[in-house]
Every structure is written in C-alpha cells, then in structure tokens.
C-alpha cells in the first residue's frame, strides 16, 4: 500500500511539473498558478445534501487535487486553464474544517462549514442596512451568531471603483453586520435558529438598479426586451458629450455650494449623475459584475427584491422577470432552484377612488411571475410599507415573511407559506366569486369586518368600489350596485390601499391581484 501511495504521489508531481514546464515555455511572464474565485474563501458555508462545485484556474493541463471532509477529488485544468470538481453531497457540519487545493501551489481555505446557503439580491430595499431600519442599532449591538456567516458582494470592488476582493465570508458580529442587508440578516438568522445548522447568506444588491442590468444580454434578444439593449447603444453614443456637460454642472455646483455655505445656508444637493454615465445601468452590467463571479457556487435558493426602477415599464416587467430568472437558473445549471419574489409594498398617498397606477401593475407582474415560474413564490408586503418612504423601516417583518415562505415551500415544514393567494374568478350573474389557494383553515379578515379594498368593473372598464363577503373556506363573493354586469375585479390594487384586510390563519396579508388583463398605464412602453 505504501508503494502504491508513493507511486501516485510521484505521478501527481510529475504531471504538475510537466504542466509547469509547458506553461513557462509558452508563457514566460506567468506569475501565478492555481487561482480560485473570491467566494471560495475562509469562513465559507457549503450547501448540504448536493454536489458542491469547487473551481478555478491553473496552468493548462495542471493536475488539481481538492481535499475536504475525508474526500479527495482530482482533475486536470483544460486547455484554457479552467478546472472544476464536485465534492460529494455532505450532511450539515458546524465543525470548522480545512479545504485544501493542490496544484503546483497550495491553497488552504480555513473555517469551512456545511449547512444552508441562500442568495439575496435586488435593489435598495434589499441593500438597506440595519442601522437604517427600525431598532437597527440595538439589533447590531447584539448580533453575535457564529453559525450565521455573511458574504457581502462589494459594489465598489465589483465595478472596479475600489481595489479588493469581491467580498469575504465573515461570521455574524456587530462589526460584520453593519453594512449587510437587514432583510437578508433577519431571514438568515431565523433560518439558522430554526434549522440549527450553519447558514451562509450572500448579499448581492445594488440600489437604483433595473432588472435588465441583472440579465445576460443574450436573453434580452427578443422583441419585447430588445429596447433595453437599444438604450445601451444610445447611452454609448451620448457618453462623451454627457460627460463634458456633467463635469461642467459639478464645477458650477461647487462654486454655488461654496457661496451658500459662506452665507450660512445649506446648498441644494449636487446634480445627479446622468444615466448614460452610470456603469450599473446598461444591460448585463450587474449580472457580469456581481452574479457571474458567484456562479456556480452551490446555493439552496434566492430571494429577489427589485422592481421600483422598472415601474415605468411595468408591462414589460411581466416578460423581463421570468426571463431573468431563467437566465440565472440556466447559468447555475442546478435546476429550478427556489426563487422568492418580494412584492412591492404599499407606497404613496391613499386615494379615495380606485387607481390604475404603474406601481400596482408592477406589483401584479411580480405576482404573475410567482404564479407561472416553476418553484417561485411571492412574499407580500402590502401592509408594511410607508406612504412617503420608499425605503420603509420594517425589514424585520419582511425577513420573517421570507423565512416563512422558505420554511413551508422549501423545507416542507407544516406551516402556511403566506397569506391567501388568488386562484381564479367566476362570474355569477351580478357578482364575481373569487377563489383562493393557501387558504389554510379558512379565509378571514384581520379586523373581523367584511373584506374591503375590492374594486369591480363592467364592460366599460370603469372601476367602482365593491362590497365583498366570505362565503366559504376559500371563496369570496364580490358585487356592486353600480355594476350590473361585472366582468373583472381587483383587490388592493391602489398604490397604497386603505387597510386591505383579507388573511388566513397565518395572519399574513392576501396578495393584491387583478382578474383582468387590460392594458395599463405603461402599455407599450419598452
């Protein structure tokens, strides 16, 4: 046995030396051999119960050996220097271990644990940090959870505005949580405390972003989405001129601001950077910078909270979001992993009459995606937003709702994943009967009153507030004396509906919905 082991070791060294000599012969300026992406680093959590990819680059033909948790895997780098192996599925393990990668050089990754890994993505409401949320400072002070590890994808480093790694895995402490997503933290902590296994949360979020920036360009090459690519071309042509103009605006503002401060007045804020100069605006930009470098890191699933910056193209979003989800799943090549979609909250002023706003149509596009995309789900926030603050403070309830959906839908605990979800509608003479799934032990209202926030319309497409009544476990009848022949209903469809009250025994709100498919305020906008 000893003779065989020595022979194998000699063979491994021989192959590596041959690769080294060949590389040095053709690439005399080479200064590194085995390299791995930043997400493979000290403190990482590996996903349990699946094959776990470990990958990187090396010399073409270089022999690579990966050792971890009593496993040893070997491969050769391909002609382009790329290599990848898969560790066999493992049970959760909170004991820190060393993962070793051997080629011509050796890489030692410390404090590696096995558990559950989730990705949390989107724009500013996913990015929002704890200190900007309700009771955030006190939460930060007590955030010591060694079995919860965080990987915060750096927006500055991703886009080359600062030097450093894409991110680093850190155990949850008051220091590491300060710049981390509040919603992702509350979700991750609840999951770790429930499952009692290590949990890793990867936060990749970018405020002010649009969904097309998170999508590979090749997936946008369909008629409905090609205008997104056309904007790239327009911005490219404008960039030089816009840059000169913007620089002049900043110079003028600096002179103005100096005078205002000298006079004891607070100056107006500086001019905003034009879209043509924002490197996170073009299609694929954020995908390339913040998502592609993570692939194919094994994850359990993803939560997506974005849509605010696609509001003026809500109709198009109904196509764009499912395409984006498909693009991620295709590139991860791990099947239809769970995809939780956070629906936009109540926002802006209450209105006395039924609205037909773009915000509500974007919200409905999210519902549509959750209903039609396999293994997706909707996290409803229609009752925790703020009328005059797009970055509402209650991220605790948001994180808990993300957790409840995952607990039910993904981990199959016997709890409801959400409040009621609209299923179908049937016209019955002068009424419409709406059927719901996720009714639990039966539909109810949170205040014991009749269901409210329903609107109803006839063939003239004019909306009127309606009366409603729960008639059995999963159905509500809706009617109005103003509409004799109704053909469609909507629920909680205003930007900020007044006290939508339908729920189930979970206590969570029913999702806003509409039964019509009539063109909305963003119809045709691309």
C-alpha positions as CSV (number, residue, x, y, z in Angstrom):
1,X,0.0,0.0,0.0
2,X,2.8,2.4,0.9
3,X,4.5,1.6,-2.5
4,X,1.2,2.5,-4.3
5,X,0.8,5.7,-2.4
6,X,4.4,6.8,-3.2
7,X,3.8,5.9,-6.9
8,X,0.6,8.0,-7.0
9,X,2.3,11.0,-5.3
10,X,5.2,10.8,-7.8
11,X,2.8,10.6,-10.7
12,X,0.9,13.7,-9.4
13,X,4.2,15.7,-9.0
14,X,5.3,14.6,-12.5
15,X,2.1,15.8,-14.2
16,X,2.3,19.1,-12.4
17,X,6.0,19.6,-13.4
18,X,5.2,18.8,-17.0
19,X,2.4,21.4,-16.9
20,X,4.6,23.9,-15.3
21,X,7.4,23.4,-17.9
22,X,5.0,23.7,-20.8
23,X,3.4,26.8,-19.4
24,X,6.7,28.5,-18.7
25,X,7.8,27.6,-22.2
26,X,4.8,29.4,-23.8
27,X,4.0,31.9,-21.1
28,X,7.4,33.2,-19.7
29,X,5.7,36.1,-17.9
30,X,3.3,33.9,-15.8
31,X,3.4,34.8,-12.1
32,X,0.6,32.6,-10.6
33,X,-0.7,29.1,-11.0
34,X,-3.8,27.8,-9.2
35,X,-6.3,30.6,-8.5
36,X,-9.9,30.5,-7.1
37,X,-12.7,33.0,-7.1
38,X,-13.2,35.2,-4.0
39,X,-16.4,33.5,-3.0
40,X,-14.3,30.4,-2.2
41,X,-12.6,31.7,0.8
42,X,-12.0,31.4,4.6
43,X,-15.3,31.0,6.5
44,X,-17.4,29.9,3.7
45,X,-20.5,27.8,4.1
46,X,-21.0,24.9,1.7
47,X,-24.5,23.7,0.8
48,X,-25.5,20.5,2.3
49,X,-27.0,17.5,0.5
50,X,-25.9,18.5,-3.0
51,X,-22.8,18.1,-5.1
52,X,-20.6,21.1,-4.3
53,X,-18.6,22.7,-7.1
54,X,-15.1,23.9,-6.4
55,X,-13.5,25.6,-9.3
56,X,-10.8,28.0,-10.5
57,X,-7.9,28.4,-13.0
58,X,-4.5,26.9,-13.3
59,X,-1.9,26.1,-15.9
60,X,-3.3,24.3,-18.9
61,X,-3.1,20.6,-18.1
62,X,-2.1,21.2,-14.5
63,X,-3.2,18.4,-12.1
64,X,-5.5,19.7,-9.4
65,X,-6.4,17.9,-6.2
66,X,-9.1,19.1,-3.7
67,X,-9.3,17.6,-0.2
68,X,-12.2,18.2,2.2
69,X,-14.2,16.3,4.8
70,X,-12.5,13.0,4.1
71,X,-12.9,13.4,0.4
72,X,-10.2,13.8,-2.2
73,X,-11.1,14.7,-5.8
74,X,-8.7,15.1,-8.8
75,X,-8.9,16.7,-12.2
76,X,-6.8,18.4,-14.8
77,X,-7.1,22.0,-16.0
78,X,-8.4,22.3,-19.5
79,X,-6.6,23.9,-22.4
80,X,-7.8,27.3,-21.3
81,X,-6.7,26.7,-17.7
82,X,-10.1,26.2,-16.3
83,X,-10.9,23.4,-13.8
84,X,-13.8,22.3,-11.7
85,X,-14.5,19.4,-9.4
86,X,-17.6,18.4,-7.4
87,X,-17.5,17.3,-3.8
88,X,-20.0,14.5,-2.9
89,X,-23.1,15.6,-1.0
90,X,-22.5,16.1,2.7
91,X,-24.6,16.5,5.8
92,X,-24.6,19.7,7.8
93,X,-21.5,20.1,9.9
94,X,-20.7,23.1,12.2
95,X,-17.2,22.0,12.9
96,X,-14.8,24.3,11.1
97,X,-12.6,22.3,8.6
98,X,-9.8,23.0,6.2
99,X,-10.3,22.7,2.4
100,X,-7.1,22.2,0.6
101,X,-6.5,22.8,-3.1
102,X,-3.2,21.4,-4.5
103,X,-1.6,22.1,-7.8
104,X,1.9,23.4,-8.3
105,X,1.0,25.7,-5.4
106,X,-1.3,25.0,-2.5
107,X,-4.3,26.9,-1.2
108,X,-5.7,26.4,2.3
109,X,-9.3,27.6,3.0
110,X,-10.0,27.7,6.7
111,X,-13.1,27.5,8.8
112,X,-15.2,25.8,6.2
113,X,-18.6,24.6,7.4
114,X,-21.5,22.8,5.8
115,X,-25.2,23.9,6.0
116,X,-27.6,26.1,4.1
117,X,-26.7,28.8,1.6
118,X,-29.1,31.5,0.3
119,X,-28.5,34.3,-2.2
120,X,-30.3,37.6,-1.6
121,X,-30.5,40.1,-4.5
122,X,-32.2,43.2,-5.8
123,X,-32.0,46.9,-5.4
124,X,-32.2,49.4,-2.5
125,X,-34.8,47.7,-0.2
126,X,-32.7,44.5,-0.2
127,X,-29.5,46.6,0.1
128,X,-30.9,48.7,3.1
129,X,-28.6,48.1,6.1
130,X,-29.8,47.5,9.7
131,X,-28.8,51.0,11.0
132,X,-31.4,52.5,8.6
133,X,-34.3,50.3,9.9
134,X,-36.5,50.1,13.0
135,X,-34.4,49.3,16.1
136,X,-31.4,48.6,13.9
137,X,-28.7,50.0,16.2
138,X,-29.8,47.7,19.1
139,X,-30.0,44.7,16.8
140,X,-26.5,45.4,15.6
141,X,-25.1,45.6,19.1
142,X,-26.3,42.1,20.0
143,X,-25.6,40.4,16.6
144,X,-23.2,37.7,17.7
145,X,-24.1,34.5,15.8
146,X,-21.1,32.3,14.9
147,X,-23.2,29.8,12.9
148,X,-24.5,32.6,10.6
149,X,-21.9,33.6,8.0
150,X,-22.2,36.6,5.7
151,X,-20.8,37.3,2.2
152,X,-21.4,40.9,1.2
153,X,-20.7,41.4,-2.5
154,X,-18.9,44.7,-2.8
155,X,-20.4,47.1,-5.3
156,X,-17.3,49.3,-5.4
157,X,-14.9,46.4,-6.0
158,X,-17.2,44.6,-8.4
159,X,-17.3,47.6,-10.7
160,X,-13.6,48.4,-10.3
161,X,-14.1,51.6,-8.3
162,X,-12.0,50.2,-5.4
163,X,-9.4,47.5,-5.2
164,X,-10.0,44.4,-3.1
165,X,-11.9,41.1,-3.2
166,X,-15.4,40.7,-4.4
167,X,-16.3,40.0,-0.8
168,X,-15.3,37.9,2.2
169,X,-17.1,35.3,4.3
170,X,-17.4,36.6,7.9
171,X,-19.3,35.2,10.9
172,X,-22.1,37.4,12.1
173,X,-20.8,40.0,14.6
174,X,-21.7,43.6,15.3
175,X,-18.8,44.6,13.0
176,X,-19.6,42.4,10.1
177,X,-23.4,43.1,10.1
178,X,-23.1,46.9,9.9
179,X,-23.1,47.1,6.1
180,X,-25.2,44.0,5.5
181,X,-28.7,43.7,4.2
182,X,-31.3,44.0,7.0
183,X,-33.9,41.8,5.3
184,X,-31.3,39.2,4.4
185,X,-30.0,39.2,8.0
186,X,-33.4,38.7,9.6
187,X,-34.1,35.9,7.1
188,X,-30.8,34.2,7.7
189,X,-30.9,34.4,11.5
190,X,-34.4,33.0,11.6
191,X,-33.4,30.1,9.3
192,X,-30.3,29.3,11.3
193,X,-32.1,29.3,14.6
194,X,-34.9,27.1,13.2
195,X,-32.7,24.5,11.4
196,X,-29.8,24.5,14.0
197,X,-27.2,24.2,11.2
198,X,-24.7,26.7,9.8
199,X,-26.3,29.2,7.4
200,X,-24.5,31.3,4.8
201,X,-26.1,34.4,3.2
202,X,-24.7,36.0,0.1
203,X,-26.0,39.6,-0.3
204,X,-25.7,40.9,-3.9
205,X,-27.8,44.1,-4.1
206,X,-27.5,47.4,-5.9
207,X,-29.7,50.4,-5.1
208,X,-31.3,52.1,-8.1
209,X,-30.8,49.1,-10.4
210,X,-33.0,47.9,-13.2
211,X,-33.8,44.2,-13.9
212,X,-32.2,44.2,-17.3
213,X,-28.8,45.1,-15.7
214,X,-29.1,41.7,-13.8
215,X,-29.8,39.8,-17.0
216,X,-27.3,38.4,-19.6
217,X,-27.7,40.3,-22.8
218,X,-28.3,37.2,-25.0
219,X,-31.5,36.5,-23.1
220,X,-32.8,40.0,-23.9
221,X,-32.6,39.5,-27.6
222,X,-36.4,39.0,-28.1
223,X,-38.7,41.7,-29.4
224,X,-40.3,42.6,-26.1
225,X,-36.9,43.2,-24.4
226,X,-34.6,44.4,-27.3
227,X,-35.4,48.0,-26.5
228,X,-33.3,47.5,-23.3
229,X,-30.3,46.8,-25.5
230,X,-31.1,49.7,-27.7
231,X,-30.8,52.0,-24.7
232,X,-27.2,50.8,-24.3
233,X,-26.4,51.9,-27.8
234,X,-28.0,55.3,-27.2
235,X,-26.1,55.8,-24.0
236,X,-22.8,54.8,-25.6
237,X,-23.3,57.5,-28.3
238,X,-24.2,60.1,-25.7
239,X,-21.5,59.3,-23.2
240,X,-18.7,61.6,-24.3
241,X,-21.0,64.7,-24.6
242,X,-22.8,63.9,-21.4
243,X,-19.6,63.6,-19.5
244,X,-18.4,67.0,-20.5
245,X,-21.8,68.6,-19.6
246,X,-22.0,66.8,-16.3
247,X,-18.4,67.9,-15.4
248,X,-19.4,71.5,-16.0
249,X,-22.6,71.1,-13.9
250,X,-20.5,69.8,-11.0
251,X,-18.0,72.6,-11.3
252,X,-20.8,75.2,-11.3
253,X,-22.4,73.5,-8.3
254,X,-19.2,73.5,-6.4
255,X,-18.9,77.3,-6.8
256,X,-22.5,77.8,-5.8
257,X,-22.2,75.5,-2.8
258,X,-19.2,77.3,-1.5
259,X,-21.1,80.6,-1.7
260,X,-24.1,79.2,0.1
261,X,-22.0,77.7,2.9
262,X,-20.2,81.0,3.3
263,X,-23.5,82.7,3.7
264,X,-24.5,80.2,6.4
265,X,-27.0,78.4,4.1
266,X,-27.3,74.7,3.2
267,X,-26.8,74.3,-0.5
268,X,-29.1,72.1,-2.7
269,X,-27.7,68.7,-3.4
270,X,-25.3,68.2,-6.2
271,X,-26.5,67.3,-9.7
272,X,-27.3,63.6,-10.1
273,X,-25.2,61.6,-12.4
274,X,-26.9,61.1,-15.8
275,X,-28.0,57.6,-16.7
276,X,-25.6,57.4,-19.6
277,X,-22.7,57.6,-17.1
278,X,-23.9,55.1,-14.6
279,X,-22.0,51.9,-15.1
280,X,-24.7,49.8,-13.4
281,X,-27.4,50.9,-15.8
282,X,-26.5,49.0,-19.1
283,X,-27.9,45.5,-19.7
284,X,-25.9,42.7,-18.1
285,X,-23.7,45.1,-16.2
286,X,-24.6,44.0,-12.7
287,X,-25.0,40.4,-13.8
288,X,-21.4,40.4,-15.1
289,X,-20.0,42.2,-12.1
290,X,-21.9,40.7,-9.1
291,X,-23.7,37.5,-10.2
292,X,-21.5,35.7,-12.7
293,X,-18.5,35.7,-10.3
294,X,-20.6,33.7,-7.9
295,X,-21.6,31.0,-10.4
296,X,-21.6,28.0,-9.8
297,X,-21.4,28.4,-6.0
298,X,-23.9,25.9,-4.6
299,X,-27.0,27.7,-3.2
300,X,-30.3,26.5,-1.8
301,X,-32.2,29.4,-3.4
302,X,-32.5,33.1,-4.0
303,X,-34.7,36.0,-2.8
304,X,-35.3,38.8,-5.2
305,X,-36.4,42.3,-4.2
306,X,-36.4,44.7,-7.1
307,X,-38.9,46.4,-9.3
308,X,-39.0,50.0,-8.2
309,X,-36.8,51.2,-11.0
310,X,-38.8,49.3,-13.6
311,X,-42.1,50.9,-12.6
312,X,-42.4,53.0,-15.7
313,X,-42.2,49.7,-17.8
314,X,-44.4,47.5,-15.6
315,X,-46.0,45.7,-18.5
316,X,-42.6,44.8,-19.9
317,X,-41.5,43.6,-16.5
318,X,-44.0,40.7,-16.8
319,X,-41.8,39.3,-19.5
320,X,-38.4,40.5,-18.2
321,X,-38.6,39.0,-14.7
322,X,-39.3,35.4,-15.8
323,X,-36.5,35.7,-18.4
324,X,-34.1,36.9,-15.8
325,X,-34.9,34.0,-13.5
326,X,-34.5,31.5,-16.4
327,X,-31.1,33.1,-17.3
328,X,-29.8,32.6,-13.7
329,X,-31.0,29.1,-13.5
330,X,-29.6,28.2,-16.9
331,X,-26.2,29.5,-15.9
332,X,-26.1,28.0,-12.5
333,X,-27.1,24.6,-14.1
334,X,-28.5,23.4,-10.8
335,X,-32.1,23.1,-11.9
336,X,-35.0,25.3,-10.9
337,X,-33.7,26.4,-7.5
338,X,-36.3,28.2,-5.3
339,X,-36.8,31.8,-6.2
340,X,-38.7,34.0,-3.7
341,X,-40.0,37.3,-5.2
342,X,-40.7,40.1,-2.8
343,X,-43.7,42.1,-4.0
344,X,-43.6,45.9,-3.9
345,X,-45.3,47.3,-0.7
346,X,-48.0,49.9,-0.2
347,X,-46.5,53.3,-1.1
348,X,-47.6,56.9,-1.8
349,X,-50.7,58.6,-0.6
350,X,-54.0,56.9,-0.1
351,X,-56.6,57.6,-2.8
352,X,-60.3,57.7,-2.3
353,X,-61.1,56.1,-5.7
354,X,-59.8,53.0,-7.4
355,X,-56.4,53.7,-9.1
356,X,-54.8,52.3,-12.2
357,X,-51.2,53.1,-11.3
358,X,-47.9,51.7,-12.7
359,X,-46.8,50.7,-9.2
360,X,-49.7,48.4,-8.9
361,X,-49.2,46.9,-12.3
362,X,-45.5,46.2,-11.5
363,X,-46.7,44.5,-8.3
364,X,-49.1,42.4,-10.4
365,X,-46.3,41.5,-12.8
366,X,-44.4,40.1,-9.8
367,X,-47.4,38.1,-8.8
368,X,-47.8,36.8,-12.3
369,X,-44.1,35.6,-12.3
370,X,-44.5,33.9,-8.9
371,X,-47.6,32.1,-10.2
372,X,-46.2,31.0,-13.6
373,X,-42.5,30.4,-12.9
374,X,-41.8,26.9,-11.6
375,X,-40.6,26.8,-7.9
376,X,-41.1,30.5,-7.4
377,X,-43.1,32.2,-4.7
378,X,-44.4,35.6,-3.6
379,X,-43.6,37.5,-0.4
380,X,-46.3,40.0,0.2
381,X,-45.6,43.4,1.8
382,X,-48.8,45.3,1.1
383,X,-49.2,46.2,4.8
384,X,-45.7,47.1,6.0
385,X,-44.7,49.9,3.6
386,X,-44.8,53.6,4.2
387,X,-46.7,56.2,2.2
388,X,-43.8,58.7,1.9
389,X,-40.7,56.5,2.3
390,X,-39.8,54.1,-0.5
391,X,-37.2,52.6,1.9
392,X,-39.7,51.6,4.6
393,X,-38.2,50.8,8.0
394,X,-39.8,47.4,8.9
395,X,-37.3,44.9,7.5
396,X,-37.9,42.6,10.4
397,X,-41.3,41.5,9.2
398,X,-40.0,41.3,5.7
399,X,-37.2,38.9,6.8
400,X,-39.7,36.8,8.8
401,X,-42.0,36.5,5.8
402,X,-39.1,35.4,3.6
403,X,-38.3,32.8,6.3
404,X,-41.9,31.6,6.5
405,X,-42.1,31.1,2.7
406,X,-38.8,29.2,2.7
407,X,-39.8,27.1,5.8
408,X,-43.0,26.0,4.1
409,X,-42.2,25.9,0.4
410,X,-38.6,24.8,0.5
411,X,-38.1,22.9,3.8
412,X,-41.6,21.5,3.9
413,X,-42.5,22.4,7.5
414,X,-46.2,22.2,8.2
415,X,-46.8,26.0,8.2
416,X,-48.5,28.2,5.7
417,X,-46.1,29.9,3.3
418,X,-48.0,33.2,3.1
419,X,-51.4,34.8,3.2
420,X,-54.1,33.8,0.7
421,X,-53.3,33.8,-3.0
422,X,-55.8,34.4,-5.7
423,X,-56.5,31.4,-7.9
424,X,-59.5,32.0,-10.2
425,X,-62.7,34.0,-10.6
426,X,-66.1,33.1,-11.8
427,X,-68.8,35.5,-13.0
428,X,-72.2,34.6,-11.4
429,X,-74.9,37.0,-12.7
430,X,-74.3,40.3,-11.0
431,X,-71.5,39.0,-8.8
432,X,-68.0,37.6,-9.2
433,X,-66.8,34.8,-7.0
434,X,-63.0,34.8,-6.3
435,X,-61.4,31.5,-5.2
436,X,-58.1,31.4,-3.3
437,X,-55.5,28.9,-2.5
438,X,-53.3,29.0,0.6
439,X,-56.5,29.5,2.5
440,X,-55.3,27.4,5.5
441,X,-58.2,26.7,7.9
442,X,-60.3,29.3,6.1
443,X,-60.3,32.8,4.8
444,X,-60.9,35.6,7.4
445,X,-60.2,39.3,7.9
446,X,-57.7,40.6,10.3
447,X,-60.2,43.0,11.9
448,X,-63.3,40.8,11.8
449,X,-65.0,43.2,9.3
450,X,-66.2,42.4,5.8
451,X,-63.5,42.1,3.2
452,X,-62.5,45.5,1.8
453,X,-60.3,47.0,-0.9
454,X,-62.2,45.2,-3.8
455,X,-63.0,47.1,-7.0
456,X,-65.3,45.8,-9.7
457,X,-65.8,46.8,-13.4
458,X,-68.1,46.0,-16.3
459,X,-67.6,46.2,-20.0
460,X,-66.9,49.9,-19.9
461,X,-63.7,49.2,-17.8
462,X,-64.8,51.7,-15.2
463,X,-63.8,50.7,-11.7
464,X,-66.1,51.1,-8.7
465,X,-65.5,50.1,-5.1
466,X,-67.3,46.9,-4.3
467,X,-68.8,45.0,-1.4
468,X,-67.5,41.5,-0.5
469,X,-68.3,38.6,1.7
470,X,-66.5,35.4,2.6
471,X,-68.9,32.6,1.6
472,X,-66.8,29.5,2.5
473,X,-63.3,28.4,3.4
474,X,-61.6,29.6,0.2
475,X,-64.1,31.9,-1.7
476,X,-65.3,35.5,-1.6
477,X,-68.2,36.9,-3.4
478,X,-67.8,40.5,-4.8
479,X,-70.5,42.9,-6.1
480,X,-71.6,46.5,-6.5
481,X,-74.9,48.1,-7.1
482,X,-73.1,50.4,-9.6
483,X,-72.1,47.5,-11.9
484,X,-74.9,45.3,-13.0
485,X,-72.9,43.1,-15.4
486,X,-69.4,42.8,-13.9
487,X,-66.6,41.2,-15.8
488,X,-63.5,41.8,-13.6
489,X,-62.4,42.5,-10.1
490,X,-59.2,43.8,-8.4
491,X,-58.1,43.6,-4.8
492,X,-55.8,46.0,-3.0
493,X,-54.8,47.4,-6.4
494,X,-54.2,51.0,-5.4
495,X,-50.6,52.1,-4.8
496,X,-51.4,52.4,-1.1
497,X,-54.7,50.6,-0.4
498,X,-56.5,51.6,2.8
499,X,-56.3,48.7,5.2
500,X,-56.6,45.6,3.0
501,X,-57.8,43.0,5.5
502,X,-58.0,39.6,3.9
503,X,-55.9,36.9,5.6
504,X,-55.8,33.3,6.7
505,X,-54.8,31.6,10.0
506,X,-51.2,32.7,9.3
507,X,-52.2,36.3,9.9
508,X,-50.3,37.3,6.8
509,X,-52.0,39.5,4.1
510,X,-53.5,38.3,1.0
511,X,-51.6,39.2,-2.2
512,X,-53.0,42.1,-4.3
513,X,-54.4,40.8,-7.6
514,X,-56.5,41.6,-10.7
515,X,-58.6,39.3,-12.9
516,X,-58.4,41.5,-16.0
517,X,-55.6,41.7,-18.5
518,X,-56.5,45.2,-19.7
519,X,-53.7,47.5,-20.9
520,X,-52.3,49.5,-18.0
521,X,-50.6,52.9,-17.8
522,X,-47.3,51.5,-19.1
523,X,-48.8,49.6,-22.1
524,X,-46.3,49.6,-25.0
525,X,-43.5,51.3,-23.0
526,X,-40.3,49.4,-23.6
